[in-house]
Amino acid sequence: MKIDQTNIDIIRELKQGKRSFKKIADKLEITENTVRSRVNKLQEEGVLEICGLVDPDMLPGHRVVIIGIKLSEMNLVEKGEEISRLRGVIHTNVVTGRFDLLIMVMFKKEFGLLEFYTEEIAKINGVRSVETFVVYKSYNLKVPYIF
């Protein structure tokens, strides 16, 4: 699918979340049907997903952690996909640098770092080492609520 400037403008307008297609159409000077059909096509193609996001700093008892993972194997994509399905994982990235993967994980009172390592990461073969970065304060971070 070709992403043109109109698609980008629509996506930018959807950043406000509950903005109506009519208001977007009026602002961009296109028809409401054009907005609707383009949004539907962007969703069908997997380019756009409309969902509610939360600021983890505003959720009592929740914490976000970034974890760097070194693997003993070079099947980065396969391990990245496997780790992305673990409980608490918000997103997984295959990266360059001293780690093979960087993941962002959300915790809550009943599911913390210890549980994540002993119940989730322990399931993954080929993890050589991990390094944890606790996020004390984030800016502009909005994530899907996964619990």
Buried (B, 14 or more C-beta within 10 A) or exposed (E): EEEEEEBEBBBEBBEEEEEEBEEBBEEBEBEBEBBBEBBEEBEEEEEBEEEEEBEBBEBEEBBBBBBBBBBEEEEBEEBBEBBBEBEBBBEBEEBEEEBBBBBBBBBBEEBEBEEBBEEBBEEEEBBEEBEEEEBEEBEEBEBEEEE
